[in-house]
């Protein structure tokens, strides 16, 4: 039987039904981020200035503090907002590098052609070619060493399947309140994000795996209130960041374009 405090949390969930799920226009990627350490990541290369002695392939990395998390153990994540956009990159074979971020409804997508590597290639009037990369952005709180950190997970390429499954978990969550059945806000439930190894055509790599842990408890009512404010903050573009400059080239691609390679 639910306690009075649990009923209070259920009422809060019901009053905020569906929140944190809808998309908004986003002009930039966000930071800090949770990323996967892949076989080609600079964190495992001793010759790289970004080398981390405690990092291994398949670990998770919290970029703000360079904190490495065991990928099998994973992290707890409380999602507060979701949006999607297209990130434009110069092709890796042409040196790589960031070009621009475009709205999820950009008309440029209609001008692209899918190549043999399943990339959406945009050919410009001067003959240069770039890739438009569909990117799903999951904003929320990650539990890092016992502390809650605001961050974003930018999922692209093969990670988009994970994003769709995650959104399915969120949208498929149902609770029964005083007004009947409802979909609680995304930040009503904790999720666990782990790394799983995938056997790809070009070798093994790592992808995210997300599972639902459970709802916030009555002891986390203050966190729920903070999450409401954080969700609104994200909707207003508050988690926007400065994107990597074009001259960062390949390093920027390796940092931001994790996933299938």
N, C-alpha and C positions, 0 to 999 in steps of 0.2 A: 504494500500500500504506500502510495506517495505521501511524503511528509508535507507539512504546510510550506516549508522553505522550498521544497522541490516544486510544489504547485506555483510558488512565486516565480521560479525560473521558467516554468512552462508558460506562465502568463507573459513574461518578458519575451520569450521566443515567439509566442503567438502575435503579440503586438508588433513584432518586427518581421512578420512572415515574408519570406522571399528576398529579404535584404541581402546585399552583398553578392548577388548572383548576376544582375543585369550588367550589360556592357556600356561603357562610355567611350567618348573619343579620347585617345591618348596620343600625345605627340612624341613621347620619349620612352625609352626603357627606364627601368628604375633600379636603384641601389639603396642599401646593400642587397646582395643576392646569395641564393643557395645554388651552387653549381656542382656538377659531377666531375671528378678527376678521371680523365680518360687516358688511354695509352700515350697520346701525344701531348698531354697537358704540360705546361712549363713547370708546374709544381713538383714534377717527378724527375726533371732533367737537372742534373748537377751543374750544367753549364749555364743555366738560366738564372737571371737575377731574382726570379720569382720562385726559385727552388725552396721546397719545404721538406726538411729532413723527416718529418713525421707523416708525410703524405704518401699514399699508395693508390694505385689504380683501383677504382671502385669506391673510393671514399667520397664523402660529401665535403664541400668547402663553403664556409661562411666568409664571404669576401671582405667584409668590413674589418675583421680582426685577423684574417687568415687562420681561422680556427678550423682544424680538420676533425671531421666526425666519421666514425666507423660506418661505412655504407650499409653493412648488414644490420647494425643496430638501428640506424636511422635517427630521425628527429621527429619530435611532435610539432605539428603545424596547425595553426588556427587561421583558416582563410577568411578574409574580410571583403575582398573585392576581386573581380575578374574583368579583364578587357583583352582585346586582340588588336594587332596591327601588322603591318608589313615592314620588315627591315630590309633596306636595299644595301647590297654588298658588291664590291668589285669581285670578279671571279678569282678564286685562289690561284689558278694558273696564270693570272695576270698580275699577281702580287698581292691580291686581297685588299681589304680595307673597307671601312664604313663609308657609306654614301649618304643615306637619308633614312628617315622613318616616315611611313605613309599611313594614312587612315585605313582602317579595315575595309572600307568601301572604295578604295582608290581605283580610278578608271585605268590606271597603268596595268593592272592585272590582265585586262582584256587584250593588251598589246604583247603579252609574253608568249613564249613558246616553251613547251616542256622538252628538255634535252634527254639524252640517254642516261644521265645520272639522276633523272627525275627532278631537276632543278627548273624553276620558272625563270627563264632567261628573257631579259628585256634588251632589245637591240636599239640603240639610240641613233639619232640622225647622223652623227659623226662616225658611226660604225662600231663604237665601243659597246661592250656587252656587260650587263650587270645581272645579279640574281635578286629577285624579290622573295624574301623568306617569311612565310606565314608564322607569326609568333603569338603564342598565348601567354598572357601575363597573370600570374596568380600572386596577389598581394596578401600579406598576413603576418602573424607572429610566429617565429620559430623559437623553440626552446633550446638555447645554446648554453651548455654548462650550467643549467639551472636558472638561467636568466631568459626573459622573453625579449626577443629582438625583432623590430620591424624590418621587413625585407620583402623581396619579390623573387619568384621563380619564373624565369623566361623560358618557355618550352617551345621548341621548334623541331622540324624534321620528324624523325621517328617518335619524338617525345609528344607530338600532338595527339597520338593515340592515348597516351597517359592522361593528357589534359582532358580529352573528351570523356574518358572513363571517370575521372575525378569529378567533373561537372555532373556526370550521370549519378554519382553517389550523392552529391549535394542536392540535386534536384529531385532525386528519388527518396530522400529522407522525409518521412511523414511522422507527425505527432498529433495527438488528440488533445484539444483544449476545450475551453468553455464554449467556443463557437463551432466546435466540430474539428474535423481533420484539417491540418494545414502543413505547409512546407516551412520549416523554421529557417531563420537566416543562416547563411553559410557559417557565420561565426558562433553558432550554437553548439557545434561539434568539433572535437579534436580529430586530427588525422595524423597518421604516421607515414613519413616519407622515407623510403629506403632505396638502395641501389641494387639492381639486378643485372647479371651478365647476360648479354645477348650475342648469339652467333650470327654475325652479319656476313654479307657477301665479300666484304673486304677485310674480314677478320673480326675478332670479338671486340665488343665495346660495351659500355654500361648505359642503362636507362633507369629512369625513376620508376618506382612502384609505390602506389598510394593505397592505403587502407583506412577505413574509418575506425577510430578508437572508441568514441562515446561522447555523450553530451557534457557540457559544462555542469559543474555541481553548484549547489547553493553557496559554497565557499568562494566561487569564482564570479559572483555577481558583479564585483567591481571590474573584473577583466571584461565581462560582457559589455559593461558601460563604456569602457575604454575602446573596445572593439567597434562599438557603434560610431564613436567619434573618428576612429581611424578609418573606418569604411567611408564615411563622409569626406574625410581628408583626401582619400584616394580618388573618389569620384570627382573631386575638384582639381585633380592633377597635382596634389601635394607631394606625391612620391616621384615626381619627374626628376631626372638627373641630367648631367652633361654627358652626352654620348662621346665615345672615343673619337678622337680627331682622325681624319683620313690618313695622316702620315704615320699613324700607329700600325697600319698595314696588317700583316699576317698575325701579329700578336693580338690585335683586337679581335680578329676572326676566331682565333683559338680561345680567347677568353669568353666571347659571347655566343659563339655558334657551336655549343657543345652538342653531343648526340651522335647520330650516325655519321660515319666518316669513311 
